[in-house]
Amino acid sequence: MKKTTAQQIADYQRGAARSRALQLRMQADGQTVAAEIAAESVDANLDAINTLTAIEQGDQQ
């Protein structure tokens, strides 16, 4: 079953939240490289959210 845009956005939001939590844990543990990788994952999730939001807004116009 195909997910709606809203469902896809929610999935990416959950992914961003998990990645941010991991980033903060890694920073607290002094794991700089792992924290940077987690931050890149957050950025990728946010980029996907922005893209899907733009598509959804375009569909509504």
Rosetta constraint file for C-alpha pairs under 8 A:
AtomPair CA 3 CA 7 HARMONIC 5.82 0.50
AtomPair CA 3 CA 8 HARMONIC 6.32 0.50
AtomPair CA 4 CA 8 HARMONIC 6.29 0.50
AtomPair CA 5 CA 9 HARMONIC 6.12 0.50
AtomPair CA 5 CA 52 HARMONIC 6.63 0.50
AtomPair CA 5 CA 56 HARMONIC 6.85 0.50
AtomPair CA 6 CA 10 HARMONIC 6.19 0.50
AtomPair CA 7 CA 11 HARMONIC 6.25 0.50
AtomPair CA 8 CA 12 HARMONIC 6.36 0.50
AtomPair CA 8 CA 52 HARMONIC 7.96 0.50
AtomPair CA 9 CA 13 HARMONIC 6.12 0.50
AtomPair CA 9 CA 48 HARMONIC 7.81 0.50
AtomPair CA 9 CA 49 HARMONIC 5.48 0.50
AtomPair CA 9 CA 52 HARMONIC 6.75 0.50
AtomPair CA 9 CA 53 HARMONIC 7.63 0.50
AtomPair CA 10 CA 14 HARMONIC 6.23 0.50
AtomPair CA 11 CA 15 HARMONIC 6.25 0.50
AtomPair CA 12 CA 16 HARMONIC 6.04 0.50
AtomPair CA 12 CA 45 HARMONIC 5.35 0.50
AtomPair CA 12 CA 46 HARMONIC 7.31 0.50
AtomPair CA 12 CA 48 HARMONIC 7.05 0.50
AtomPair CA 12 CA 49 HARMONIC 6.33 0.50
AtomPair CA 13 CA 17 HARMONIC 6.19 0.50
AtomPair CA 13 CA 45 HARMONIC 7.01 0.50
AtomPair CA 13 CA 46 HARMONIC 7.53 0.50
AtomPair CA 13 CA 49 HARMONIC 7.30 0.50
AtomPair CA 14 CA 18 HARMONIC 6.19 0.50
AtomPair CA 15 CA 19 HARMONIC 6.09 0.50
AtomPair CA 15 CA 42 HARMONIC 7.48 0.50
AtomPair CA 15 CA 45 HARMONIC 6.59 0.50
AtomPair CA 16 CA 20 HARMONIC 6.02 0.50
AtomPair CA 16 CA 41 HARMONIC 7.10 0.50
AtomPair CA 16 CA 42 HARMONIC 4.71 0.50
AtomPair CA 16 CA 43 HARMONIC 7.75 0.50
AtomPair CA 16 CA 45 HARMONIC 5.43 0.50
AtomPair CA 16 CA 46 HARMONIC 6.81 0.50
AtomPair CA 17 CA 21 HARMONIC 6.20 0.50
AtomPair CA 17 CA 42 HARMONIC 7.58 0.50
AtomPair CA 18 CA 22 HARMONIC 6.24 0.50
AtomPair CA 19 CA 23 HARMONIC 6.04 0.50
AtomPair CA 19 CA 38 HARMONIC 5.35 0.50
AtomPair CA 19 CA 39 HARMONIC 6.92 0.50
AtomPair CA 19 CA 41 HARMONIC 6.22 0.50
AtomPair CA 19 CA 42 HARMONIC 5.57 0.50
AtomPair CA 20 CA 24 HARMONIC 6.23 0.50
AtomPair CA 20 CA 38 HARMONIC 6.75 0.50
AtomPair CA 20 CA 39 HARMONIC 6.66 0.50
AtomPair CA 20 CA 42 HARMONIC 6.15 0.50
AtomPair CA 21 CA 25 HARMONIC 6.27 0.50
AtomPair CA 22 CA 26 HARMONIC 6.08 0.50
AtomPair CA 22 CA 35 HARMONIC 7.25 0.50
AtomPair CA 22 CA 38 HARMONIC 6.41 0.50
AtomPair CA 23 CA 27 HARMONIC 6.12 0.50
AtomPair CA 23 CA 34 HARMONIC 7.26 0.50
AtomPair CA 23 CA 35 HARMONIC 4.43 0.50
AtomPair CA 23 CA 36 HARMONIC 7.20 0.50
AtomPair CA 23 CA 37 HARMONIC 7.89 0.50
AtomPair CA 23 CA 38 HARMONIC 5.03 0.50
AtomPair CA 23 CA 39 HARMONIC 6.03 0.50
AtomPair CA 24 CA 28 HARMONIC 6.13 0.50
AtomPair CA 24 CA 35 HARMONIC 7.03 0.50
AtomPair CA 25 CA 29 HARMONIC 6.21 0.50
AtomPair CA 25 CA 35 HARMONIC 7.86 0.50
AtomPair CA 26 CA 30 HARMONIC 6.15 0.50
AtomPair CA 26 CA 31 HARMONIC 4.94 0.50
AtomPair CA 26 CA 32 HARMONIC 6.83 0.50
AtomPair CA 26 CA 34 HARMONIC 6.19 0.50
AtomPair CA 26 CA 35 HARMONIC 5.07 0.50
AtomPair CA 27 CA 31 HARMONIC 5.66 0.50
AtomPair CA 27 CA 32 HARMONIC 6.02 0.50
AtomPair CA 27 CA 35 HARMONIC 5.64 0.50
AtomPair CA 31 CA 35 HARMONIC 6.15 0.50
AtomPair CA 32 CA 36 HARMONIC 6.20 0.50
AtomPair CA 33 CA 37 HARMONIC 6.31 0.50
AtomPair CA 34 CA 38 HARMONIC 6.21 0.50
AtomPair CA 35 CA 39 HARMONIC 6.12 0.50
AtomPair CA 36 CA 40 HARMONIC 6.29 0.50
AtomPair CA 37 CA 41 HARMONIC 6.42 0.50
AtomPair CA 38 CA 42 HARMONIC 6.35 0.50
AtomPair CA 39 CA 43 HARMONIC 6.28 0.50
AtomPair CA 40 CA 44 HARMONIC 6.18 0.50
AtomPair CA 41 CA 45 HARMONIC 6.20 0.50
AtomPair CA 42 CA 46 HARMONIC 6.19 0.50
AtomPair CA 43 CA 47 HARMONIC 6.08 0.50
AtomPair CA 44 CA 48 HARMONIC 6.26 0.50
AtomPair CA 45 CA 49 HARMONIC 6.24 0.50
AtomPair CA 46 CA 50 HARMONIC 6.16 0.50
AtomPair CA 47 CA 51 HARMONIC 6.17 0.50
AtomPair CA 48 CA 52 HARMONIC 6.10 0.50
AtomPair CA 49 CA 53 HARMONIC 5.97 0.50
AtomPair CA 50 CA 54 HARMONIC 6.13 0.50
AtomPair CA 51 CA 55 HARMONIC 6.25 0.50
AtomPair CA 52 CA 56 HARMONIC 6.03 0.50
AtomPair CA 53 CA 57 HARMONIC 6.06 0.50
AtomPair CA 54 CA 58 HARMONIC 6.10 0.50
AtomPair CA 55 CA 59 HARMONIC 6.22 0.50
AtomPair CA 56 CA 60 HARMONIC 6.39 0.50
AtomPair CA 57 CA 61 HARMONIC 6.55 0.50
